[in-house]
Amino acid sequence: MAQQTLEKNGMAIPYAGWFLVQANVIMITPLLVPVANHFHVGLAAVTLALTAYLLLFGVMQPFYGLLSDSAGRVRVMRLGLAGVSLGNLIAALAPNVALLITGRAVAGAFAAALAPVTVAYIGDRVPPGRRQRVMAGLMSVAAIGTATGTISAGVLNDLINWRAAIFLVAAGAAVLAALYGRLPETLAVKTSGRDALRRLGQVFRGGWFRFLTIFAFFEGAAMVGFYNFFSSALQVHGKNAAIAGIVTGSYGLGAVVGGVIVRSIDSRVTAAGLFGGGCTLLLGGFLAAAFSQTIPAILAAGLLAGMALAIAQSTIQTWMIEASPPDVRGTAAAVVASAVFTGAALSTAAVGGLAAGGQFRLLFGIAALVTLPVTIVGALARARFSRATVPA
């Protein structure tokens, strides 16, 4: 998205925050093997730093969504960035793997404030006709952040040590917490706890929203969980962290391409078509990674997974906005995002043992098997939702 458009919609600073949070999510993946070697523990133990982050990133999102609908979007996002800075500072200074896991868990718990509230903030400020494009841009920024986090963590590990990238994110989050103070608030502040419970009930009264929440759990496992092992697959096969980070950084390039595709065809292709097409790309990426864990295969897998994120995940975000009332949008976004990242966390925990044993062919084969029904069910459901909500 052009800088002029970002400034017009007031999205430059929220995009920067989204970029940093996405870099924060992924930066641990090229560090798993170096950290395991540094602390002389198994890869499965260090994978808990990823799982703990994703789990708290998921389960805490409804809390922040409710809070943002009552205390204001900007205030909650600033709180989240401050906590990201603190958690990563703890992790960067950790003298053992247990404290590293604790610090990353704290960072994940606070980063949870950014995911749903940023989506709700966009829903508040961007007109309906532009939301799919802005959401696709957001997904592109997410993947660029993912690529940057992967590449910089791997390179900094080889140049300095594994702590350097974590320190860098801690400093960046502190700076952004201050910059977010420039953003205009979009909601009047409310304080009633009973009102918060009413909003949560209002969200779940919609049958489509109940379906979307359950579906997002499985979609998150496929879209956000399994790709975290691309870097480890390369490192276990002899590549250093820097090379693995650069190769898996293709994810960001893929997302940029996917964002361009969405902006060029969103007016001509249905949302169901976008979702089905995006997930089909993801399926192809996992099949490539299952077939071979060489640089060309993982490069292709990263490109396809990044394109899938921009094309398919942006459809989930706009679907959530369409399925929820405007005055509970923050809560709705949080519930869906919580389902996505809880699914991602549990998927990484479920296959962590396969990664530790170097069984990446089976790991990515399982990822493909999970992605196939997500593709079919999601496309059919999105098409049915569109038909059900067309004005008479």
C-alpha positions in Angstrom: 0.0 0.0 0.0 1.3 3.4 -1.0 2.6 5.7 1.8 0.0 8.3 0.7 -2.8 5.9 1.3 -1.4 4.9 4.7 -1.2 8.5 5.8 -4.7 9.3 4.5 -6.3 6.5 6.5 -4.0 7.0 9.5 -2.6 3.5 9.3 1.1 4.1 9.1 1.7 3.7 12.8 -0.7 0.8 13.3 1.0 -0.9 10.4 4.4 -0.4 12.1 3.1 -2.0 15.3 1.7 -4.9 13.3 5.0 -5.3 11.6 6.9 -5.4 14.9 4.5 -7.9 16.5 4.7 -10.2 13.5 8.5 -10.0 13.6 8.3 -10.8 17.3 6.2 -13.9 16.7 8.6 -15.5 14.2 12.0 -14.4 15.4 12.4 -17.3 17.8 12.1 -19.9 15.0 15.6 -19.5 13.5 16.9 -19.3 17.1 15.5 -22.6 18.3 18.5 -24.7 17.3 21.1 -22.1 18.5 19.3 -21.7 21.9 19.1 -25.4 22.3 22.8 -25.7 21.7 23.6 -22.7 24.0 21.6 -24.2 27.0 22.5 -27.8 26.1 18.8 -28.9 26.0 16.7 -30.7 23.4 14.9 -28.9 20.6 11.5 -30.0 21.9 12.2 -28.1 25.2 13.1 -24.9 23.4 10.1 -25.2 21.1 8.1 -24.5 24.3 9.2 -20.9 23.9 7.3 -20.7 20.6 4.3 -22.7 21.9 4.0 -20.6 25.1 4.1 -17.4 23.1 1.5 -18.5 20.6 -0.7 -20.0 23.3 -0.8 -16.8 25.4 -1.0 -14.7 22.2 -4.2 -16.6 21.4 -5.9 -17.0 24.8 -5.4 -13.4 25.9 -6.9 -11.8 22.9 -10.6 -11.9 24.0 -9.5 -10.0 27.2 -8.0 -7.2 25.1 -10.8 -7.1 22.7 -13.3 -6.6 25.5 -11.0 -4.0 27.1 -10.6 -2.1 23.8 -14.4 -1.8 23.4 -14.6 -0.2 26.8 -11.2 1.5 27.5 -10.4 2.5 23.9 -8.3 1.0 21.1 -5.2 3.2 21.3 -4.8 2.8 25.1 -4.9 -1.0 24.9 -2.4 -1.1 22.0 0.1 1.0 23.9 -0.2 -1.2 26.9 0.4 -4.2 24.7 3.6 -2.7 23.2 5.0 -1.9 26.6 4.4 -5.5 27.7 6.1 -6.8 24.5 9.1 -4.7 25.4 9.3 -6.0 29.0 8.8 -9.7 28.1 11.5 -9.6 25.4 13.9 -7.9 27.8 13.4 -10.7 30.2 13.9 -13.3 27.5 17.0 -11.6 26.1 18.6 -11.5 29.6 17.6 -15.1 30.5 20.3 -17.2 32.1 18.4 -20.4 31.4 15.8 -21.8 29.1 13.1 -21.7 31.7 13.3 -17.9 32.0 13.6 -17.6 28.3 10.3 -19.4 28.0 8.8 -17.2 30.7 9.9 -14.0 29.0 8.5 -15.1 25.6 5.3 -16.1 27.3 5.0 -12.6 28.8 5.7 -11.0 25.4 3.0 -13.2 23.8 0.5 -12.3 26.5 0.9 -8.6 25.8 1.4 -8.9 22.1 -2.1 -10.3 22.1 -3.4 -6.7 22.5 -2.2 -5.7 19.1 -3.7 -8.4 16.9 -7.5 -8.0 17.4 -7.4 -4.3 18.3 -5.5 -3.4 15.2 -8.1 -5.2 13.1 -10.9 -3.4 15.0 -9.2 -0.1 14.7 -9.0 -0.6 10.9 -12.7 -1.6 10.9 -13.5 1.7 12.8 -11.5 4.0 10.5 -11.6 2.4 7.0 -14.8 2.4 4.9 -16.3 -1.0 4.0 -15.4 -0.7 0.3 -11.7 -0.5 1.2 -11.4 -3.0 4.0 -10.5 -6.1 1.9 -7.6 -4.1 0.4 -6.4 -2.7 3.7 -6.6 -6.1 5.3 -4.6 -7.6 2.5 -2.1 -4.8 3.0 -2.1 -5.7 6.7 -1.4 -9.3 5.9 1.4 -8.2 3.6 2.9 -6.1 6.4 2.6 -9.1 8.7 4.5 -11.3 6.3 7.2 -8.7 5.7 7.6 -8.5 9.4 7.8 -12.2 9.6 10.5 -12.3 6.9 12.4 -9.5 8.5 12.2 -11.2 11.9 13.4 -14.5 10.4 16.2 -13.0 8.4 17.5 -10.5 11.1 17.3 -13.1 13.9 19.3 -15.6 11.9 21.9 -13.0 10.7 22.3 -11.4 14.2 22.7 -14.8 15.7 25.7 -15.5 13.4 27.1 -12.0 13.8 26.6 -11.5 17.5 24.5 -14.1 19.4 20.9 -15.3 19.8 20.0 -12.5 22.3 20.6 -9.6 19.9 17.4 -9.9 17.9 15.3 -10.2 21.0 16.9 -7.1 22.4 16.2 -5.3 19.2 12.5 -6.1 19.3 12.3 -5.0 23.0 13.7 -1.6 22.1 11.5 -1.2 19.0 8.3 -2.0 21.1 9.2 0.7 23.6 9.6 3.3 20.9 6.3 2.4 19.3 4.5 2.5 22.6 5.4 6.2 22.7 4.5 6.8 19.0 1.0 5.2 19.4 0.2 8.2 21.6 -0.2 10.2 18.4 -3.1 8.1 17.1 -6.7 9.4 17.4 -9.0 7.3 19.5 -12.1 5.8 17.7 -14.4 4.9 20.6 -15.8 6.8 23.6 -14.4 5.2 26.8 -16.8 3.1 28.8 -16.3 1.4 32.2 -19.1 -1.0 32.9 -18.0 -4.6 33.5 -21.5 -5.7 33.0 -21.5 -4.0 29.6 -18.4 -6.0 28.7 -20.2 -9.3 29.4 -23.2 -8.0 27.4 -20.9 -7.4 24.4 -19.4 -10.8 24.6 -22.9 -12.4 24.6 -23.9 -10.1 21.7 -20.9 -11.4 19.7 -21.9 -15.1 20.2 -25.6 -14.6 19.4 -24.8 -14.7 15.7 -24.8 -18.3 14.4 -22.2 -17.4 11.7 -19.9 -16.0 14.2 -20.1 -19.1 16.3 -19.1 -21.1 13.2 -16.3 -18.7 12.3 -14.8 -19.0 15.8 -14.6 -22.8 15.7 -13.4 -22.8 12.1 -10.7 -20.2 12.9 -9.1 -22.7 15.3 -8.4 -25.2 12.6 -7.6 -22.5 10.0 -5.0 -21.1 12.4 -3.4 -24.4 12.9 -2.9 -24.7 9.1 -2.1 -21.1 8.3 -0.1 -19.9 11.3 1.2 -23.0 13.0 3.1 -25.5 10.9 5.2 -23.0 8.8 7.2 -22.1 11.9 9.2 -25.3 11.3 10.5 -24.3 7.8 13.7 -22.8 9.4 14.3 -25.7 11.7 14.0 -28.2 8.8 16.8 -26.4 7.0 19.0 -26.2 10.1 18.6 -29.8 11.0 19.7 -30.6 7.5 23.0 -28.7 8.0 22.2 -25.0 7.1 23.2 -22.3 9.6 20.7 -19.9 11.1 21.5 -17.0 8.8 21.0 -19.1 5.6 17.8 -20.7 7.0 16.5 -17.2 8.0 17.2 -15.8 4.5 15.5 -18.7 2.7 12.4 -18.8 4.9 12.2 -15.0 4.6 10.7 -15.8 1.2 7.5 -15.9 3.2 7.5 -12.1 3.3 8.0 -11.8 -0.5 5.2 -14.2 -1.1 2.9 -12.1 1.1 3.7 -8.9 -0.8 2.9 -10.7 -4.1 -0.3 -12.0 -2.5 -1.3 -8.5 -1.3 -0.8 -7.2 -4.9 -2.9 -10.0 -6.2 -5.8 -9.2 -3.8 -5.7 -5.5 -4.6 -5.9 -6.2 -8.3 -8.6 -8.8 -8.3 -10.7 -8.4 -5.2 -13.5 -6.6 -7.1 -13.7 -9.4 -9.6 -13.3 -12.5 -7.5 -15.6 -13.6 -4.7 -14.4 -13.8 -1.1 -14.9 -17.6 -1.2 -12.7 -17.8 -4.3 -10.0 -15.8 -2.6 -10.1 -18.0 0.5 -10.1 -21.2 -1.5 -7.3 -20.1 -3.8 -5.1 -18.8 -1.0 -5.5 -22.1 1.0 -4.7 -24.1 -2.1 -1.4 -22.2 -2.3 -0.7 -23.1 1.3 -1.5 -26.8 0.6 1.0 -26.7 -2.3 3.7 -25.2 0.0 3.3 -27.9 2.6 3.5 -30.6 0.0 6.7 -29.1 -1.4 8.2 -29.0 2.1 7.0 -32.6 2.8 8.6 -33.8 -0.5 12.0 -32.2 0.3 13.7 -30.1 3.0 16.2 -28.6 0.6 16.7 -24.9 0.0 14.7 -24.8 -3.2 11.8 -26.7 -1.7 11.6 -24.6 1.5 12.1 -21.4 -0.6 9.0 -22.4 -2.7 7.1 -23.4 0.4 7.8 -20.1 2.1 6.7 -18.1 -1.0 3.4 -20.1 -1.3 2.7 -19.8 2.4 3.2 -16.1 2.4 0.9 -15.6 -0.6 -1.7 -17.7 1.2 -1.5 -15.5 4.3 -2.2 -12.3 2.3 -5.0 -13.8 0.2 -6.8 -16.2 2.6 -6.2 -14.7 6.0 -7.3 -11.3 4.9 -10.6 -12.9 3.9 -11.0 -14.3 7.4 -10.5 -10.8 8.8 -13.1 -9.2 6.5 -15.5 -12.1 7.2 -15.2 -11.4 10.9 -16.0 -7.7 10.4 -19.0 -8.5 8.3 -20.3 -11.1 10.8 -20.1 -8.8 13.9 -21.9 -5.7 14.9 -19.8 -2.5 14.8 -20.0 -1.7 18.5 -18.5 -5.1 19.5 -16.0 -5.3 16.7 -13.0 -5.3 19.1 -14.4 -8.2 21.1 -15.3 -10.1 17.9 -11.8 -9.6 16.4 -10.3 -10.8 19.6 -12.3 -14.0 19.8 -11.5 -15.0 16.2 -7.8 -14.1 16.6 -7.7 -16.1 19.8 -9.1 -19.1 18.0 -6.5 -18.7 15.2 -3.5 -18.5 17.5 -4.7 -21.1 20.0 -5.0 -23.5 17.0 -1.5 -22.4 15.9 -0.1 -23.0 19.4 -1.6 -26.4 19.8 -0.4 -27.5 16.3 3.2 -26.5 17.1 3.0 -28.4 20.4 1.5 -31.5 18.7 4.3 -31.8 16.1 7.2 -30.5 18.3 8.3 -34.1 18.9 8.4 -34.8 15.2 10.6 -31.7 14.7 12.9 -32.8 17.5 13.3 -36.2 15.8 14.0 -34.6 12.4 10.8 -36.1 11.0 9.9 -33.1 8.8 8.5 -35.1 5.9 5.8 -36.5 8.2 5.4 -33.1 10.0 4.7 -31.2 6.7 2.6 -34.1 5.5 0.3 -33.7 8.5 0.2 -29.9 7.8 -1.0 -30.6 4.3 -3.7 -33.1 5.6 -5.0 -30.4 8.0 -5.0 -27.7 5.2 -7.1 -29.7 2.8 -10.4 -29.8 4.7 -9.8 -26.2 5.9 -9.6 -25.2 2.2 -12.8 -27.0 1.2 -15.0 -26.2 4.3 -13.8 -22.6 4.4 -14.5 -21.8 0.7 -18.0 -23.4 0.9 -18.9 -21.7 4.1 -17.7 -18.3 2.9 -19.8 -18.7 -0.3 -22.9 -19.6 1.8 -22.3 -16.6 4.1 -22.1 -14.3 1.1 -25.4 -15.6 -0.2 -27.1 -15.4 3.2 -26.1 -11.7 3.7 -26.9 -10.3 0.2 -29.6 -7.6 0.6 -32.9 -8.7 -0.8 
